[in-house]
């Protein structure tokens, strides 16, 4: 994999990242990333040559029945309506 520094893009800004929480759907399905701390995000950004990041919390909530969502493979629907 080529780093941003190697292609002279070492002042890049990653304008969509997630940190500071757990994505419960990914946790139960085994998808990645399941979680990421702000420290992990900063380390990954520095190693990749990203100068700044804009970060959002993971899209998790205990409002929905996560077991039901996983069994029905309804992730997209979980963001648009309650169960």
MORA-V751328 format. One record per residue. N is the residue number from 0. RES is the residue in one letter. BURIAL is # if it has 9 or more other ideal C-beta (glycine too) atoms within 8 Angstrom, else .. Layout:
# MORA-V751328
N_RES_BURIAL ; N_RES_BURIAL
This chain:
# MORA-V751328
0_X_. ; 1_X_. ; 2_X_# ; 3_X_# ; 4_X_. ; 5_X_. ; 6_X_. ; 7_X_. ; 8_X_. ; 9_X_. ; 10_X_. ; 11_X_# ; 12_X_# ; 13_X_# ; 14_X_. ; 15_X_. ; 16_X_# ; 17_X_# ; 18_X_# ; 19_X_. ; 20_X_# ; 21_X_. ; 22_X_# ; 23_X_# ; 24_X_# ; 25_X_# ; 26_X_# ; 27_X_# ; 28_X_. ; 29_X_. ; 30_X_. ; 31_X_. ; 32_X_. ; 33_X_. ; 34_X_# ; 35_X_# ; 36_X_. ; 37_X_. ; 38_X_. ; 39_X_# ; 40_X_# ; 41_X_# ; 42_X_. ; 43_X_. ; 44_X_# ; 45_X_. ; 46_X_. ; 47_X_. ; 48_X_# ; 49_X_# ; 50_X_. ; 51_X_. ; 52_X_# ; 53_X_# ; 54_X_# ; 55_X_. ; 56_X_. ; 57_X_# ; 58_X_. ; 59_X_# ; 60_X_. ; 61_X_. ; 62_X_. ; 63_X_# ; 64_X_. ; 65_X_# ; 66_X_. ; 67_X_# ; 68_X_# ; 69_X_# ; 70_X_. ; 71_X_. ; 72_X_. ; 73_X_. ; 74_X_. ; 75_X_. ; 76_X_. ; 77_X_# ; 78_X_. ; 79_X_. ; 80_X_. ; 81_X_. ; 82_X_.
